[in-house]
Amino acid sequence: MSLAAPDIGPPAPNAPRRTPNALELLEMRIRNAASAIPLTRLGGTVTHVTPAYVQVSGLSRHLKLGDCIAFGSSLTPPLGEVVRIDEDGATIKPFDVGLKIGPGEAAWLHGGQSLRPDASWKGRVLNALGTPIDGQGALREGARTYSFDAEPPAAMQRQRVRTPLKTGVRVLDLFTPLCAGQRIGIFAGSGVGKSTLLSMLARSSGFDTVVLALVGERGREVREFLEDALAQNRSRAVTVVSTGDESPMMRRLAPKTALAIAEFFRDQGDSVLLIIDSVTRFAHATREVALAAGEAPVARGYTPSVFSELPKLLERAGPGAEGTGSITGVFSVLVDGDDHNDPIADSIRGTLDGHVVLDRKIADQGRYPAVNVLTSVSRLANSVWSAEQRKLVMMLRAMISQFEDTRDLRLMGGYQKGADADLDRAIEIVPKLYEAMKQTLTDPPSNDPFQEIARALTESNGEGQDPAQPR
């Protein structure tokens, strides 16, 4: 993290890239050092310390929300963020859970939060503050400053989302296809296969760069994800980690750090895959910070600022301005108690360009990915499907719907074969379709889901004819 320095601005659209020479690199380093070490410092005093926040006096008139405060005078002082400002003092939420300070300690204005990403960050693992935690040495800083709270590109300057993407996940490419720059949510309860599906998406080869944010995850899962799911793409991935035992400030900051890094690569012209797991834990952390600042809850304990922070975060993903790349956002949403009408799930669903619902009943049947194709939607699917593909998908959806709606009736023996020709076809085809859509992390990525499904149905039919075609 560093203070914001004079911005040299993004490169002009379609301008040729040029490697800075030695003199320009020296100038950049001097400018960075000058911005990070001010000639004077503004200081105050810690007056009140609680497990949730720290109160500081003497700085209120110099502060604004989001500023950082450094405690003590060490070379690497612990930091906190200003979350409330009063005439008598400011409320600071520390980034460190085990902050050991007391009343009378010095508190210094540290400035705003920002990063200077560089292309050499690929393959590295960082914490929410942008500090490397992989033991591979310090990071090289880039020339341009990126704010943790940057504004998304203006609506009228953004590119159109049109380029189809292959994720390699058969059920997604078939029923909820994606485009470059699209934002989609993976909605699931705990233990339904959400992390496995994200791992399958992370190994997709259709992107130049992968930026991954693990927010509130179990510590043991971090290396598993990096060494298994990202094994093939590790060299072109940047990972931001904030585990569940870290402070809510770190969990709240991690997705913003990942977005700042993704925006850097987008501005370089890359097609970026951004995965945030999970947005729900970001919302939980934002709620904790807001409650510590004295904000009143309005819906199931969530404060109003949570519902204003979510669209600000999600809108930063998507297509970039003309002449830049795009950020394809995949955001996992942990549905508390499998309640898909949870306020956070409702708010996120209305902001994104599509949602994939993982169903516990499907997972209990051993069908993975446990995607409920009837409740999953991609709002850009019509930009991907041809007319024939659209017709086929609609027909398969209708068959699945009819098959599931009559499941209880058939189990009770209330249906006799021949009573409904369409239902007879659904009973014949849908189980084979379910079997063909199964895919695990060890299976190879799908290349052409329509051909693969047609081949599987034809082979299982045993007659050389696709049973999904009219007879």
VEXGU-497438 format. One record per residue (C-alpha): residue number from 1; residue in three letters; y, z, x. Coordinates in steps of 0.2 Angstrom, whole numbers. Layout:
# VEXGU-497438
@pos NUM | code Ala | north Y | up Z | east X
...
# end
This chain:
# VEXGU-497438
@pos 1 | code Met | north 0 | up 0 | east 0
@pos 2 | code Ser | north 17 | up -4 | east 6
@pos 3 | code Leu | north 35 | up -5 | east 1
@pos 4 | code Ala | north 41 | up -21 | east -7
@pos 5 | code Ala | north 49 | up -32 | east 6
@pos 6 | code Pro | north 60 | up -47 | east 5
@pos 7 | code Asp | north 49 | up -60 | east -4
@pos 8 | code Ile | north 48 | up -77 | east 5
@pos 9 | code Gly | north 42 | up -84 | east -12
@pos 10 | code Pro | north 27 | up -95 | east -16
@pos 11 | code Pro | north 24 | up -112 | east -8
@pos 12 | code Ala | north 31 | up -127 | east -17
@pos 13 | code Pro | north 19 | up -135 | east -29
@pos 14 | code Asn | north 8 | up -148 | east -20
@pos 15 | code Ala | north 16 | up -143 | east -3
@pos 16 | code Pro | north 5 | up -145 | east 12
@pos 17 | code Arg | north -2 | up -129 | east 19
@pos 18 | code Arg | north 4 | up -125 | east 37
@pos 19 | code Thr | north -2 | up -111 | east 48
@pos 20 | code Pro | north 12 | up -100 | east 54
@pos 21 | code Asn | north 16 | up -101 | east 73
@pos 22 | code Ala | north 16 | up -86 | east 84
@pos 23 | code Leu | north 35 | up -84 | east 82
@pos 24 | code Glu | north 34 | up -84 | east 63
@pos 25 | code Leu | north 20 | up -72 | east 63
@pos 26 | code Leu | north 30 | up -60 | east 74
@pos 27 | code Glu | north 45 | up -61 | east 62
@pos 28 | code Met | north 33 | up -57 | east 48
@pos 29 | code Arg | north 27 | up -42 | east 57
@pos 30 | code Ile | north 44 | up -36 | east 61
@pos 31 | code Arg | north 50 | up -38 | east 43
@pos 32 | code Asn | north 35 | up -29 | east 36
@pos 33 | code Ala | north 37 | up -14 | east 48
@pos 34 | code Ala | north 56 | up -13 | east 44
@pos 35 | code Ser | north 52 | up -12 | east 25
@pos 36 | code Ala | north 39 | up 1 | east 28
@pos 37 | code Ile | north 49 | up 12 | east 39
@pos 38 | code Pro | north 66 | up 15 | east 31
@pos 39 | code Leu | north 81 | up 22 | east 41
@pos 40 | code Thr | north 83 | up 36 | east 29
@pos 41 | code Arg | north 72 | up 45 | east 16
@pos 42 | code Leu | north 76 | up 54 | east 0
@pos 43 | code Gly | north 67 | up 70 | east -2
@pos 44 | code Gly | north 64 | up 84 | east -15
@pos 45 | code Thr | north 53 | up 100 | east -17
@pos 46 | code Val | north 37 | up 103 | east -26
@pos 47 | code Thr | north 41 | up 117 | east -39
@pos 48 | code His | north 25 | up 117 | east -50
@pos 49 | code Val | north 7 | up 112 | east -47
@pos 50 | code Thr | north -7 | up 110 | east -60
@pos 51 | code Pro | north -24 | up 102 | east -60
@pos 52 | code Ala | north -17 | up 88 | east -70
@pos 53 | code Tyr | north 0 | up 85 | east -62
@pos 54 | code Val | north 14 | up 90 | east -49
@pos 55 | code Gln | north 32 | up 94 | east -54
@pos 56 | code Val | north 45 | up 89 | east -41
@pos 57 | code Ser | north 64 | up 93 | east -42
@pos 58 | code Gly | north 79 | up 86 | east -33
@pos 59 | code Leu | north 74 | up 67 | east -35
@pos 60 | code Ser | north 76 | up 64 | east -53
@pos 61 | code Arg | north 91 | up 53 | east -52
@pos 62 | code His | north 84 | up 42 | east -38
@pos 63 | code Leu | north 67 | up 39 | east -47
@pos 64 | code Lys | north 60 | up 26 | east -59
@pos 65 | code Leu | north 43 | up 26 | east -67
@pos 66 | code Gly | north 30 | up 19 | east -56
@pos 67 | code Asp | north 38 | up 25 | east -40
@pos 68 | code Cys | north 27 | up 33 | east -27
@pos 69 | code Ile | north 30 | up 50 | east -20
@pos 70 | code Ala | north 23 | up 56 | east -3
@pos 71 | code Phe | north 19 | up 74 | east 0
@pos 72 | code Gly | north 21 | up 83 | east 17
@pos 73 | code Ser | north 26 | up 75 | east 33
@pos 74 | code Ser | north 9 | up 68 | east 40
@pos 75 | code Leu | north 7 | up 50 | east 46
@pos 76 | code Thr | north -4 | up 47 | east 31
@pos 77 | code Pro | north 3 | up 58 | east 18
@pos 78 | code Pro | north -6 | up 60 | east 1
@pos 79 | code Leu | north 3 | up 50 | east -13
@pos 80 | code Gly | north 6 | up 52 | east -31
@pos 81 | code Glu | north 15 | up 41 | east -45
@pos 82 | code Val | north 30 | up 46 | east -55
@pos 83 | code Val | north 24 | up 46 | east -74
@pos 84 | code Arg | north 38 | up 56 | east -81
@pos 85 | code Ile | north 57 | up 59 | east -77
@pos 86 | code Asp | north 67 | up 73 | east -84
@pos 87 | code Glu | north 84 | up 80 | east -79
@pos 88 | code Asp | north 76 | up 96 | east -71
@pos 89 | code Gly | north 62 | up 86 | east -62
@pos 90 | code Ala | north 49 | up 73 | east -61
@pos 91 | code Thr | north 31 | up 73 | east -66
@pos 92 | code Ile | north 20 | up 66 | east -52
@pos 93 | code Lys | north 1 | up 61 | east -55
@pos 94 | code Pro | north -8 | up 62 | east -38
@pos 95 | code Phe | north -20 | up 48 | east -32
@pos 96 | code Asp | north -30 | up 61 | east -23
@pos 97 | code Val | north -41 | up 73 | east -34
@pos 98 | code Gly | north -42 | up 87 | east -21
@pos 99 | code Leu | north -23 | up 87 | east -17
@pos 100 | code Lys | north -19 | up 103 | east -8
@pos 101 | code Ile | north -1 | up 107 | east -9
@pos 102 | code Gly | north 9 | up 122 | east -16
@pos 103 | code Pro | north 27 | up 126 | east -22
@pos 104 | code Gly | north 40 | up 123 | east -9
@pos 105 | code Glu | north 31 | up 108 | east -1
@pos 106 | code Ala | north 42 | up 93 | east 4
@pos 107 | code Ala | north 41 | up 77 | east -8
@pos 108 | code Trp | north 48 | up 61 | east -2
@pos 109 | code Leu | north 52 | up 45 | east -11
@pos 110 | code His | north 39 | up 32 | east -5
@pos 111 | code Gly | north 45 | up 17 | east -15
@pos 112 | code Gly | north 36 | up 5 | east -26
@pos 113 | code Gln | north 18 | up -1 | east -25
@pos 114 | code Ser | north 13 | up -18 | east -18
@pos 115 | code Leu | north 0 | up -27 | east -8
@pos 116 | code Arg | north 1 | up -41 | east 5
@pos 117 | code Pro | north -16 | up -50 | east 2
@pos 118 | code Asp | north -22 | up -62 | east 15
@pos 119 | code Ala | north -36 | up -75 | east 15
@pos 120 | code Ser | north -46 | up -65 | east 28
@pos 121 | code Trp | north -49 | up -52 | east 15
@pos 122 | code Lys | north -64 | up -61 | east 8
@pos 123 | code Gly | north -80 | up -52 | east 12
@pos 124 | code Arg | north -70 | up -35 | east 12
@pos 125 | code Val | north -72 | up -19 | east 1
@pos 126 | code Leu | north -56 | up -10 | east -3
@pos 127 | code Asn | north -51 | up 6 | east -13
@pos 128 | code Ala | north -38 | up 5 | east -27
@pos 129 | code Leu | north -24 | up 8 | east -14
@pos 130 | code Gly | north -29 | up -8 | east -4
@pos 131 | code Thr | north -37 | up 2 | east 10
@pos 132 | code Pro | north -53 | up -5 | east 17
@pos 133 | code Ile | north -68 | up 7 | east 15
@pos 134 | code Asp | north -82 | up -5 | east 22
@pos 135 | code Gly | north -79 | up 1 | east 40
@pos 136 | code Gln | north -75 | up -16 | east 47
@pos 137 | code Gly | north -58 | up -12 | east 53
@pos 138 | code Ala | north -40 | up -14 | east 47
@pos 139 | code Leu | north -35 | up -28 | east 35
@pos 140 | code Arg | north -23 | up -42 | east 41
@pos 141 | code Glu | north -8 | up -42 | east 30
@pos 142 | code Gly | north -1 | up -58 | east 22
@pos 143 | code Ala | north 17 | up -65 | east 22
@pos 144 | code Arg | north 20 | up -62 | east 3
@pos 145 | code Thr | north 21 | up -46 | east -7
@pos 146 | code Tyr | north 12 | up -45 | east -23
@pos 147 | code Ser | north 16 | up -31 | east -35
@pos 148 | code Phe | north 2 | up -20 | east -44
@pos 149 | code Asp | north 12 | up -23 | east -60
@pos 150 | code Ala | north 17 | up -41 | east -58
@pos 151 | code Glu | north 22 | up -51 | east -73
@pos 152 | code Pro | north 10 | up -66 | east -79
@pos 153 | code Pro | north 16 | up -84 | east -77
@pos 154 | code Ala | north 28 | up -89 | east -91
@pos 155 | code Ala | north 19 | up -96 | east -106
@pos 156 | code Met | north 27 | up -113 | east -106
@pos 157 | code Gln | north 24 | up -115 | east -87
@pos 158 | code Arg | north 5 | up -112 | east -88
@pos 159 | code Gln | north -7 | up -125 | east -86
@pos 160 | code Arg | north -18 | up -130 | east -101
@pos 161 | code Val | north -36 | up -123 | east -100
@pos 162 | code Arg | north -48 | up -138 | east -101
@pos 163 | code Thr | north -60 | up -139 | east -86
@pos 164 | code Pro | north -78 | up -134 | east -91
@pos 165 | code Leu | north -87 | up -121 | east -81
@pos 166 | code Lys | north -106 | up -118 | east -78
@pos 167 | code Thr | north -110 | up -100 | east -77
@pos 168 | code Gly | north -128 | up -103 | east -74
@pos 169 | code Val | north -133 | up -91 | east -88
@pos 170 | code Arg | north -142 | up -101 | east -101
@pos 171 | code Val | north -137 | up -92 | east -117
@pos 172 | code Leu | north -119 | up -92 | east -112
@pos 173 | code Asp | north -118 | up -110 | east -107
@pos 174 | code Leu | north -126 | up -115 | east -123
@pos 175 | code Phe | north -118 | up -104 | east -136
@pos 176 | code Thr | north -102 | up -97 | east -128
@pos 177 | code Pro | north -97 | up -110 | east -115
@pos 178 | code Leu | north -82 | up -106 | east -103
@pos 179 | code Cys | north -67 | up -115 | east -96
@pos 180 | code Ala | north -58 | up -112 | east -79
@pos 181 | code Gly | north -44 | up -100 | east -83
@pos 182 | code Gln | north -52 | up -93 | east -99
@pos 183 | code Arg | north -53 | up -74 | east -102
@pos 184 | code Ile | north -69 | up -67 | east -110
@pos 185 | code Gly | north -75 | up -50 | east -114
@pos 186 | code Ile | north -93 | up -43 | east -112
@pos 187 | code Phe | north -95 | up -30 | east -126
@pos 188 | code Ala | north -110 | up -18 | east -124
@pos 189 | code Gly | north -115 | up 0 | east -126
@pos 190 | code Ser | north -123 | up 9 | east -111
@pos 191 | code Gly | north -140 | up 3 | east -105
@pos 192 | code Val | north -140 | up -14 | east -114
@pos 193 | code Gly | north -139 | up -25 | east -98
@pos 194 | code Lys | north -120 | up -27 | east -96
@pos 195 | code Ser | north -120 | up -24 | east -77
@pos 196 | code Thr | north -135 | up -36 | east -75
@pos 197 | code Leu | north -126 | up -50 | east -85
@pos 198 | code Leu | north -110 | up -47 | east -74
@pos 199 | code Ser | north -121 | up -49 | east -59
@pos 200 | code Met | north -128 | up -65 | east -65
@pos 201 | code Leu | north -110 | up -72 | east -68
@pos 202 | code Ala | north -105 | up -66 | east -50
@pos 203 | code Arg | north -117 | up -77 | east -42
@pos 204 | code Ser | north -110 | up -92 | east -50
@pos 205 | code Ser | north -106 | up -106 | east -38
@pos 206 | code Gly | north -92 | up -114 | east -48
@pos 207 | code Phe | north -78 | up -104 | east -40
@pos 208 | code Asp | north -69 | up -104 | east -24
@pos 209 | code Thr | north -66 | up -85 | east -24
@pos 210 | code Val | north -73 | up -70 | east -33
@pos 211 | code Val | north -63 | up -54 | east -35
@pos 212 | code Leu | north -73 | up -39 | east -42
@pos 213 | code Ala | north -66 | up -22 | east -48
@pos 214 | code Leu | north -79 | up -9 | east -50
@pos 215 | code Val | north -69 | up 4 | east -61
@pos 216 | code Gly | north -77 | up 21 | east -64
@pos 217 | code Glu | north -94 | up 15 | east -58
@pos 218 | code Arg | north -108 | up 27 | east -51
@pos 219 | code Gly | north -107 | up 28 | east -33
@pos 220 | code Arg | north -125 | up 23 | east -30
@pos 221 | code Glu | north -122 | up 6 | east -39
@pos 222 | code Val | north -109 | up 0 | east -28
@pos 223 | code Arg | north -120 | up -6 | east -13
@pos 224 | code Glu | north -133 | up -12 | east -25
@pos 225 | code Phe | north -120 | up -24 | east -33
@pos 226 | code Leu | north -113 | up -30 | east -17
@pos 227 | code Glu | north -130 | up -32 | east -8
@pos 228 | code Asp | north -140 | up -39 | east -22
@pos 229 | code Ala | north -129 | up -47 | east -35
@pos 230 | code Leu | north -116 | up -53 | east -23
@pos 231 | code Ala | north -128 | up -57 | east -9
@pos 232 | code Gln | north -125 | up -76 | east -9
@pos 233 | code Asn | north -106 | up -75 | east -13
@pos 234 | code Arg | north -102 | up -60 | east -2
@pos 235 | code Ser | north -92 | up -70 | east 10
@pos 236 | code Arg | north -80 | up -77 | east -3
@pos 237 | code Ala | north -78 | up -61 | east -13
@pos 238 | code Val | north -66 | up -47 | east -12
@pos 239 | code Thr | north -72 | up -30 | east -20
@pos 240 | code Val | north -61 | up -16 | east -26
@pos 241 | code Val | north -70 | up 0 | east -29
@pos 242 | code Ser | north -65 | up 16 | east -38
@pos 243 | code Thr | north -80 | up 27 | east -43
@pos 244 | code Gly | north -81 | up 39 | east -57
@pos 245 | code Asp | north -78 | up 54 | east -46
@pos 246 | code Glu | north -61 | up 48 | east -41
@pos 247 | code Ser | north -44 | up 53 | east -50
@pos 248 | code Pro | north -39 | up 44 | east -65
@pos 249 | code Met | north -24 | up 37 | east -55
@pos 250 | code Met | north -36 | up 28 | east -44
@pos 251 | code Arg | north -47 | up 21 | east -59
@pos 252 | code Arg | north -31 | up 16 | east -67
@pos 253 | code Leu | north -24 | up 7 | east -52
@pos 254 | code Ala | north -41 | up -2 | east -47
@pos 255 | code Pro | north -40 | up -17 | east -60
@pos 256 | code Lys | north -21 | up -19 | east -55
@pos 257 | code Thr | north -26 | up -21 | east -37
@pos 258 | code Ala | north -39 | up -33 | east -41
@pos 259 | code Leu | north -27 | up -44 | east -51
@pos 260 | code Ala | north -14 | up -44 | east -37
@pos 261 | code Ile | north -27 | up -50 | east -25
@pos 262 | code Ala | north -33 | up -63 | east -38
@pos 263 | code Glu | north -15 | up -69 | east -40
@pos 264 | code Phe | north -13 | up -72 | east -22
@pos 265 | code Phe | north -29 | up -83 | east -21
@pos 266 | code Arg | north -23 | up -92 | east -37
@pos 267 | code Asp | north -7 | up -96 | east -29
@pos 268 | code Gln | north -16 | up -104 | east -14
@pos 269 | code Gly | north -24 | up -116 | east -27
@pos 270 | code Asp | north -41 | up -107 | east -28
@pos 271 | code Ser | north -52 | up -106 | east -44
@pos 272 | code Val | north -54 | up -87 | east -45
@pos 273 | code Leu | north -68 | up -78 | east -54
@pos 274 | code Leu | north -61 | up -60 | east -58
@pos 275 | code Ile | north -74 | up -47 | east -65
@pos 276 | code Ile | north -67 | up -30 | east -70
@pos 277 | code Asp | north -81 | up -18 | east -75
@pos 278 | code Ser | north -75 | up -10 | east -85
@pos 279 | code Val | north -59 | up -11 | east -95
@pos 280 | code Thr | north -64 | up 4 | east -106
@pos 281 | code Arg | north -64 | up 15 | east -91
@pos 282 | code Phe | north -46 | up 9 | east -86
@pos 283 | code Ala | north -41 | up 13 | east -104
@pos 284 | code His | north -49 | up 31 | east -102
@pos 285 | code Ala | north -39 | up 33 | east -85
@pos 286 | code Thr | north -23 | up 27 | east -93
@pos 287 | code Arg | north -25 | up 39 | east -107
@pos 288 | code Glu | north -28 | up 54 | east -95
@pos 289 | code Val | north -12 | up 49 | east -86
@pos 290 | code Ala | north -2 | up 47 | east -102
@pos 291 | code Leu | north -8 | up 64 | east -109
@pos 292 | code Ala | north -3 | up 72 | east -92
@pos 293 | code Ala | north 15 | up 64 | east -95
@pos 294 | code Gly | north 16 | up 73 | east -112
@pos 295 | code Glu | north 13 | up 57 | east -123
@pos 296 | code Ala | north 5 | up 61 | east -140
@pos 297 | code Pro | north -11 | up 53 | east -145
@pos 298 | code Val | north -12 | up 41 | east -160
@pos 299 | code Ala | north -29 | up 34 | east -162
@pos 300 | code Arg | north -45 | up 44 | east -157
@pos 301 | code Gly | north -36 | up 52 | east -143
@pos 302 | code Tyr | north -28 | up 36 | east -136
@pos 303 | code Thr | north -9 | up 36 | east -133
@pos 304 | code Pro | north 2 | up 22 | east -137
@pos 305 | code Ser | north 5 | up 17 | east -119
@pos 306 | code Val | north -14 | up 13 | east -118
@pos 307 | code Phe | north -12 | up -1 | east -131
@pos 308 | code Ser | north 3 | up -8 | east -122
@pos 309 | code Glu | north -5 | up -8 | east -105
@pos 310 | code Leu | north -21 | up -17 | east -110
@pos 311 | code Pro | north -12 | up -34 | east -115
@pos 312 | code Lys | north -1 | up -33 | east -99
@pos 313 | code Leu | north -16 | up -31 | east -89
@pos 314 | code Leu | north -27 | up -45 | east -97
@pos 315 | code Glu | north -13 | up -58 | east -99
@pos 316 | code Arg | north -11 | up -58 | east -80
@pos 317 | code Ala | north -28 | up -67 | east -79
@pos 318 | code Gly | north -29 | up -85 | east -85
@pos 319 | code Pro | north -22 | up -102 | east -79
@pos 320 | code Gly | north -8 | up -102 | east -66
@pos 321 | code Ala | north 8 | up -112 | east -66
@pos 322 | code Glu | north 7 | up -130 | east -63
@pos 323 | code Gly | north 2 | up -134 | east -45
@pos 324 | code Thr | north -8 | up -118 | east -43
@pos 325 | code Gly | north -26 | up -112 | east -47
@pos 326 | code Ser | north -33 | up -102 | east -61
@pos 327 | code Ile | north -40 | up -85 | east -64
@pos 328 | code Thr | north -56 | up -85 | east -75
@pos 329 | code Gly | north -57 | up -67 | east -81
@pos 330 | code Val | north -73 | up -58 | east -86
@pos 331 | code Phe | north -69 | up -41 | east -93
@pos 332 | code Ser | north -83 | up -29 | east -98
@pos 333 | code Val | north -80 | up -17 | east -112
@pos 334 | code Leu | north -91 | up -1 | east -114
@pos 335 | code Val | north -92 | up 1 | east -133
@pos 336 | code Asp | north -93 | up 20 | east -136
@pos 337 | code Gly | north -108 | up 25 | east -147
@pos 338 | code Asp | north -111 | up 6 | east -150
@pos 339 | code Asp | north -96 | up 6 | east -162
@pos 340 | code His | north -88 | up -11 | east -160
@pos 341 | code Asn | north -74 | up -5 | east -171
@pos 342 | code Asp | north -68 | up 7 | east -158
@pos 343 | code Pro | north -49 | up 5 | east -155
@pos 344 | code Ile | north -51 | up -1 | east -137
@pos 345 | code Ala | north -64 | up -14 | east -142
@pos 346 | code Asp | north -53 | up -20 | east -156
@pos 347 | code Ser | north -37 | up -21 | east -146
@pos 348 | code Ile | north -46 | up -31 | east -132
@pos 349 | code Arg | north -56 | up -42 | east -143
@pos 350 | code Gly | north -40 | up -49 | east -151
@pos 351 | code Thr | north -32 | up -52 | east -134
@pos 352 | code Leu | north -46 | up -62 | east -125
@pos 353 | code Asp | north -51 | up -80 | east -127
@pos 354 | code Gly | north -69 | up -75 | east -133
@pos 355 | code His | north -81 | up -61 | east -133
@pos 356 | code Val | north -100 | up -59 | east -129
@pos 357 | code Val | north -109 | up -45 | east -139
@pos 358 | code Leu | north -124 | up -37 | east -131
@pos 359 | code Asp | north -135 | up -30 | east -145
@pos 360 | code Arg | north -146 | up -15 | east -142
@pos 361 | code Lys | north -159 | up -21 | east -155
@pos 362 | code Ile | north -161 | up -37 | east -145
@pos 363 | code Ala | north -163 | up -27 | east -129
@pos 364 | code Asp | north -176 | up -16 | east -137
@pos 365 | code Gln | north -186 | up -32 | east -140
@pos 366 | code Gly | north -186 | up -35 | east -122
@pos 367 | code Arg | north -175 | up -51 | east -123
@pos 368 | code Tyr | north -162 | up -52 | east -109
@pos 369 | code Pro | north -148 | up -56 | east -108
@pos 370 | code Ala | north -147 | up -47 | east -125
@pos 371 | code Val | north -133 | up -58 | east -132
@pos 372 | code Asn | north -131 | up -58 | east -150
@pos 373 | code Val | north -126 | up -77 | east -152
@pos 374 | code Leu | north -121 | up -74 | east -171
@pos 375 | code Thr | north -107 | up -62 | east -166
@pos 376 | code Ser | north -102 | up -69 | east -149
@pos 377 | code Val | north -88 | up -82 | east -149
@pos 378 | code Ser | north -79 | up -93 | east -136
@pos 379 | code Arg | north -63 | up -99 | east -143
@pos 380 | code Leu | north -63 | up -114 | east -131
@pos 381 | code Ala | north -80 | up -120 | east -134
@pos 382 | code Asn | north -74 | up -135 | east -143
@pos 383 | code Ser | north -66 | up -141 | east -127
@pos 384 | code Val | north -83 | up -140 | east -119
@pos 385 | code Trp | north -95 | up -147 | east -132
@pos 386 | code Ser | north -98 | up -165 | east -136
@pos 387 | code Ala | north -99 | up -169 | east -154
@pos 388 | code Glu | north -118 | up -170 | east -153
@pos 389 | code Gln | north -119 | up -153 | east -144
@pos 390 | code Arg | north -108 | up -145 | east -156
@pos 391 | code Lys | north -119 | up -151 | east -171
@pos 392 | code Leu | north -134 | up -145 | east -162
@pos 393 | code Val | north -127 | up -127 | east -158
@pos 394 | code Met | north -121 | up -125 | east -176
@pos 395 | code Met | north -139 | up -130 | east -182
@pos 396 | code Leu | north -147 | up -117 | east -170
@pos 397 | code Arg | north -135 | up -104 | east -176
@pos 398 | code Ala | north -139 | up -107 | east -194
@pos 399 | code Met | north -158 | up -106 | east -190
@pos 400 | code Ile | north -155 | up -90 | east -181
@pos 401 | code Ser | north -145 | up -83 | east -195
@pos 402 | code Gln | north -158 | up -87 | east -208
@pos 403 | code Phe | north -172 | up -81 | east -197
@pos 404 | code Glu | north -164 | up -64 | east -195
@pos 405 | code Asp | north -158 | up -62 | east -213
@pos 406 | code Thr | north -175 | up -64 | east -219
@pos 407 | code Arg | north -184 | up -53 | east -206
@pos 408 | code Asp | north -187 | up -38 | east -217
@pos 409 | code Leu | north -192 | up -49 | east -232
@pos 410 | code Arg | north -205 | up -57 | east -221
@pos 411 | code Leu | north -211 | up -41 | east -213
@pos 412 | code Met | north -215 | up -34 | east -230
@pos 413 | code Gly | north -225 | up -50 | east -235
@pos 414 | code Gly | north -212 | up -56 | east -248
@pos 415 | code Tyr | north -211 | up -73 | east -242
@pos 416 | code Gln | north -224 | up -87 | east -243
@pos 417 | code Lys | north -224 | up -102 | east -231
@pos 418 | code Gly | north -219 | up -118 | east -240
@pos 419 | code Ala | north -206 | up -109 | east -252
@pos 420 | code Asp | north -191 | up -115 | east -241
@pos 421 | code Ala | north -193 | up -129 | east -229
@pos 422 | code Asp | north -177 | up -124 | east -219
@pos 423 | code Leu | north -184 | up -106 | east -217
@pos 424 | code Asp | north -201 | up -113 | east -212
@pos 425 | code Arg | north -192 | up -123 | east -198
@pos 426 | code Ala | north -182 | up -108 | east -193
@pos 427 | code Ile | north -198 | up -97 | east -192
@pos 428 | code Glu | north -206 | up -110 | east -181
@pos 429 | code Ile | north -192 | up -114 | east -169
@pos 430 | code Val | north -182 | up -97 | east -167
@pos 431 | code Pro | north -195 | up -87 | east -158
@pos 432 | code Lys | north -198 | up -102 | east -146
@pos 433 | code Leu | north -179 | up -103 | east -144
@pos 434 | code Tyr | north -178 | up -84 | east -140
@pos 435 | code Glu | north -191 | up -86 | east -127
@pos 436 | code Ala | north -183 | up -101 | east -119
@pos 437 | code Met | north -166 | up -91 | east -118
@pos 438 | code Lys | north -173 | up -77 | east -108
@pos 439 | code Gln | north -167 | up -76 | east -90
@pos 440 | code Thr | north -167 | up -62 | east -77
@pos 441 | code Leu | north -157 | up -59 | east -61
@pos 442 | code Thr | north -172 | up -66 | east -51
@pos 443 | code Asp | north -173 | up -82 | east -61
@pos 444 | code Pro | north -163 | up -97 | east -54
@pos 445 | code Pro | north -147 | up -102 | east -62
@pos 446 | code Ser | north -147 | up -114 | east -76
@pos 447 | code Asn | north -141 | up -132 | east -72
@pos 448 | code Asp | north -142 | up -140 | east -90
@pos 449 | code Pro | north -145 | up -128 | east -104
@pos 450 | code Phe | north -146 | up -141 | east -117
@pos 451 | code Gln | north -160 | up -151 | east -108
@pos 452 | code Glu | north -169 | up -135 | east -103
@pos 453 | code Ile | north -169 | up -128 | east -121
@pos 454 | code Ala | north -175 | up -145 | east -128
@pos 455 | code Arg | north -189 | up -146 | east -114
@pos 456 | code Ala | north -195 | up -128 | east -118
@pos 457 | code Leu | north -195 | up -132 | east -137
@pos 458 | code Thr | north -204 | up -148 | east -135
@pos 459 | code Glu | north -217 | up -141 | east -123
@pos 460 | code Ser | north -220 | up -126 | east -134
@pos 461 | code Asn | north -222 | up -137 | east -149
@pos 462 | code Gly | north -236 | up -147 | east -141
@pos 463 | code Glu | north -232 | up -163 | east -150
@pos 464 | code Gly | north -220 | up -172 | east -138
@pos 465 | code Gln | north -207 | up -170 | east -152
@pos 466 | code Asp | north -192 | up -159 | east -151
@pos 467 | code Pro | north -194 | up -147 | east -167
@pos 468 | code Ala | north -175 | up -145 | east -168
@pos 469 | code Gln | north -174 | up -164 | east -173
@pos 470 | code Pro | north -176 | up -169 | east -191
@pos 471 | code Arg | north -193 | up -176 | east -195
# end
